Amino acid sequence: MQLTVNGHEVTVPSTVTNVGELLTHLQLNAELAIVELNRIILDRAVRDNTAIKQDDYIEIVQFVGGG
């Protein structure tokens, strides 16, 4: 499946069907991620189970610590 993630074309396996699986596939820490799907920010309570489909536009922002 083709997606646009953070402005880049990405191909993911057909087994990746929701946002939670996408975060795992991309090896991102779901606890620190904010996800926007097709220009709508997803509420954390429903984010991981939200379905994704071909040609979706996804922005993922992660908080990082530093000092």
Backbone as JSON Lines, residues from 0, in Angstrom:
{"i":0,"aa":"M","n":[0.85,-1.17,0.0],"ca":[0.0,0.0,0.0],"c":[0.9,1.23,0.0]}
{"i":1,"aa":"Q","n":[0.53,2.21,-0.8],"ca":[1.27,3.48,-0.88],"c":[0.63,4.51,0.04]}
{"i":2,"aa":"L","n":[1.45,5.16,0.84],"ca":[1.02,6.24,1.72],"c":[1.98,7.4,1.56]}
{"i":3,"aa":"T","n":[1.55,8.58,1.96],"ca":[2.46,9.7,2.09],"c":[2.62,9.94,3.58]}
{"i":4,"aa":"V","n":[3.84,9.75,4.08],"ca":[4.13,9.91,5.51],"c":[5.16,11.01,5.65]}
{"i":5,"aa":"N","n":[4.78,12.07,6.35],"ca":[5.65,13.23,6.56],"c":[6.24,13.73,5.24]}
{"i":6,"aa":"G","n":[5.39,13.75,4.21],"ca":[5.78,14.3,2.92],"c":[6.53,13.36,2.0]}
{"i":7,"aa":"H","n":[6.76,12.12,2.43],"ca":[7.5,11.15,1.62],"c":[6.6,9.98,1.24]}
{"i":8,"aa":"E","n":[6.73,9.54,-0.01],"ca":[5.99,8.35,-0.45],"c":[6.58,7.13,0.25]}
{"i":9,"aa":"V","n":[5.71,6.33,0.87],"ca":[6.14,5.16,1.61],"c":[5.28,3.97,1.18]}
{"i":10,"aa":"T","n":[5.92,2.83,1.0],"ca":[5.19,1.6,0.71],"c":[5.21,0.73,1.96]}
{"i":11,"aa":"V","n":[4.02,0.31,2.39],"ca":[3.93,-0.56,3.56],"c":[3.23,-1.85,3.14]}
{"i":12,"aa":"P","n":[3.49,-2.94,3.85],"ca":[2.84,-4.22,3.52],"c":[1.32,-4.14,3.71]}
{"i":13,"aa":"S","n":[0.61,-4.97,3.03],"ca":[-0.85,-4.99,3.12],"c":[-1.34,-5.4,4.51]}
{"i":14,"aa":"T","n":[-0.45,-5.97,5.32],"ca":[-0.82,-6.36,6.68],"c":[-0.93,-5.16,7.61]}
{"i":15,"aa":"V","n":[-0.41,-4.01,7.19],"ca":[-0.51,-2.78,7.98],"c":[-1.85,-2.13,7.62]}
{"i":16,"aa":"T","n":[-2.81,-2.22,8.54],"ca":[-4.16,-1.77,8.22],"c":[-4.66,-0.62,9.09]}
{"i":17,"aa":"N","n":[-3.91,-0.28,10.14],"ca":[-4.35,0.82,11.0],"c":[-3.14,1.61,11.49]}
{"i":18,"aa":"V","n":[-3.41,2.71,12.14],"ca":[-2.34,3.62,12.56],"c":[-1.39,2.96,13.56]}
{"i":19,"aa":"G","n":[-1.9,2.19,14.49],"ca":[-1.04,1.51,15.46],"c":[-0.05,0.58,14.78]}
{"i":20,"aa":"E","n":[-0.53,-0.17,13.8],"ca":[0.36,-1.08,13.05],"c":[1.38,-0.29,12.23]}
{"i":21,"aa":"L","n":[0.97,0.87,11.71],"ca":[1.9,1.72,10.96],"c":[3.02,2.22,11.87]}
{"i":22,"aa":"L","n":[2.67,2.69,13.06],"ca":[3.69,3.17,13.99],"c":[4.67,2.05,14.34]}
{"i":23,"aa":"T","n":[4.15,0.85,14.55],"ca":[5.02,-0.29,14.84],"c":[5.91,-0.6,13.64]}
{"i":24,"aa":"H","n":[5.33,-0.62,12.45],"ca":[6.09,-0.9,11.22],"c":[7.22,0.12,11.03]}
{"i":25,"aa":"L","n":[6.94,1.37,11.35],"ca":[7.95,2.44,11.19],"c":[8.9,2.51,12.39]}
{"i":26,"aa":"Q","n":[8.7,1.63,13.35],"ca":[9.51,1.55,14.57],"c":[9.52,2.87,15.34]}
{"i":27,"aa":"L","n":[8.32,3.44,15.49],"ca":[8.17,4.68,16.23],"c":[7.51,4.4,17.58]}
{"i":28,"aa":"N","n":[7.86,5.2,18.56],"ca":[7.31,5.07,19.9],"c":[5.9,5.67,19.92]}
{"i":29,"aa":"A","n":[4.9,4.84,19.99],"ca":[3.5,5.29,19.95],"c":[3.17,6.2,21.13]}
{"i":30,"aa":"E","n":[3.83,6.03,22.25],"ca":[3.56,6.85,23.43],"c":[3.91,8.32,23.19]}
{"i":31,"aa":"L","n":[4.86,8.57,22.3],"ca":[5.34,9.93,22.06],"c":[4.83,10.53,20.76]}
{"i":32,"aa":"A","n":[3.96,9.81,20.05],"ca":[3.56,10.24,18.71],"c":[2.2,10.92,18.69]}
{"i":33,"aa":"I","n":[2.14,11.96,17.89],"ca":[0.87,12.6,17.54],"c":[0.69,12.35,16.05]}
{"i":34,"aa":"V","n":[-0.5,11.9,15.65],"ca":[-0.72,11.51,14.26],"c":[-1.85,12.33,13.66]}
{"i":35,"aa":"E","n":[-1.59,12.83,12.45],"ca":[-2.59,13.53,11.66],"c":[-2.87,12.66,10.43]}
{"i":36,"aa":"L","n":[-4.12,12.32,10.21],"ca":[-4.51,11.48,9.08],"c":[-5.41,12.3,8.16]}
{"i":37,"aa":"N","n":[-4.94,12.52,6.94],"ca":[-5.69,13.32,5.97],"c":[-6.14,14.66,6.56]}
{"i":38,"aa":"R","n":[-5.18,15.29,7.24],"ca":[-5.33,16.64,7.81],"c":[-6.23,16.72,9.03]}
{"i":39,"aa":"I","n":[-6.5,15.57,9.65],"ca":[-7.28,15.53,10.9],"c":[-6.41,14.91,11.98]}
{"i":40,"aa":"I","n":[-6.21,15.65,13.07],"ca":[-5.42,15.12,14.19],"c":[-6.25,14.07,14.91]}
{"i":41,"aa":"L","n":[-5.66,12.9,15.08],"ca":[-6.38,11.78,15.69],"c":[-6.26,11.83,17.21]}
{"i":42,"aa":"D","n":[-7.39,11.66,17.87],"ca":[-7.41,11.57,19.32],"c":[-6.69,10.29,19.73]}
{"i":43,"aa":"R","n":[-5.88,10.38,20.75],"ca":[-5.08,9.24,21.2],"c":[-5.95,8.03,21.56]}
{"i":44,"aa":"A","n":[-7.16,8.26,22.03],"ca":[-8.05,7.17,22.44],"c":[-8.46,6.28,21.28]}
{"i":45,"aa":"V","n":[-8.52,6.83,20.07],"ca":[-8.96,6.04,18.91],"c":[-7.86,5.88,17.86]}
{"i":46,"aa":"R","n":[-6.75,6.56,18.06],"ca":[-5.68,6.62,17.06],"c":[-5.21,5.26,16.59]}
{"i":47,"aa":"D","n":[-4.81,4.4,17.48],"ca":[-4.18,3.13,17.08],"c":[-5.09,2.23,16.27]}
{"i":48,"aa":"N","n":[-6.39,2.3,16.5],"ca":[-7.33,1.44,15.78],"c":[-7.94,2.1,14.54]}
{"i":49,"aa":"T","n":[-7.5,3.33,14.23],"ca":[-8.02,4.03,13.06],"c":[-7.45,3.4,11.79]}
{"i":50,"aa":"A","n":[-8.36,3.02,10.89],"ca":[-7.95,2.35,9.65],"c":[-7.21,3.32,8.72]}
{"i":51,"aa":"I","n":[-6.25,2.77,7.98],"ca":[-5.58,3.53,6.93],"c":[-5.82,2.81,5.61]}
{"i":52,"aa":"K","n":[-5.73,3.6,4.53],"ca":[-5.98,3.01,3.21],"c":[-5.02,3.62,2.19]}
{"i":53,"aa":"Q","n":[-5.0,3.03,1.03],"ca":[-4.16,3.46,-0.08],"c":[-4.26,4.98,-0.26]}
{"i":54,"aa":"D","n":[-3.11,5.63,-0.45],"ca":[-3.0,7.06,-0.75],"c":[-3.35,7.98,0.4]}
{"i":55,"aa":"D","n":[-3.48,7.46,1.64],"ca":[-3.69,8.35,2.78],"c":[-2.48,9.24,2.97]}
{"i":56,"aa":"Y","n":[-2.74,10.44,3.52],"ca":[-1.71,11.42,3.84],"c":[-1.58,11.45,5.36]}
{"i":57,"aa":"I","n":[-0.38,11.11,5.86],"ca":[-0.18,10.98,7.3],"c":[1.01,11.82,7.73]}
{"i":58,"aa":"E","n":[0.81,12.59,8.78],"ca":[1.9,13.33,9.42],"c":[2.07,12.76,10.81]}
{"i":59,"aa":"I","n":[3.3,12.48,11.18],"ca":[3.6,11.95,12.51],"c":[4.63,12.86,13.16]}
{"i":60,"aa":"V","n":[4.3,13.33,14.34],"ca":[5.2,14.17,15.12],"c":[5.51,13.43,16.4]}
{"i":61,"aa":"Q","n":[6.8,13.39,16.75],"ca":[7.2,12.75,18.0],"c":[7.91,13.75,18.87]}
{"i":62,"aa":"F","n":[7.6,13.71,20.15],"ca":[8.3,14.56,21.1],"c":[9.63,13.9,21.44]}
{"i":63,"aa":"V","n":[10.68,14.69,21.5],"ca":[11.98,14.2,21.91],"c":[12.54,15.07,23.02]}
{"i":64,"aa":"G","n":[13.25,14.46,23.93],"ca":[13.86,15.18,25.02],"c":[15.24,15.67,24.63]}
{"i":65,"aa":"G","n":[15.67,16.62,25.33],"ca":[17.02,17.14,25.07],"c":[17.36,18.17,26.12]}
{"i":66,"aa":"G","n":[18.55,18.63,26.01],"ca":[18.89,19.6,27.02],"c":[20.08,20.4,26.69]}
